[in-house]
Amino acid sequence: MSYLEIYNEMIRDLLNPSSGFLDLREDSKGGIQIPGITEFSTCNAMEIVQLLTKGNRQRTQEPTAANKTSSRSHAVLQVTVKQKSRLKNITEEIRVGRPFLIDLAG
């Protein structure tokens, strides 16, 4: 999984904020890549929640009249889910899904 913030058109790794600002690139197949983004392997939902909480603490916030902890950035969480058959003697087929969860500023 990876977790990033977009604030003032700058991209920051929320799981490794010391890495500085990152670039958005398009690969040869038209996919979007962010070189240098930290990716963690997780085994269960609890590990994802712990990393999400860690990243949320790094988000840019600015108090407003309506909300003291209003986020001022967009955040994108990507979780890569891999599923393989548990049945023996079957060709190993691995299915991969990559949902993106997006929290818009405000």
Buried (B, 14 or more C-beta within 10 A) or exposed (E): BBBBBBBEEEBBBBBBBEEEEBEEEEEEEEEEEBEEBBEBEBEEEEEBEEBBEEBBEBBBBEEEEEEEEEBBBBBBBBBEEEEEEEEEEEEEEEEEEEEEEEBEBE
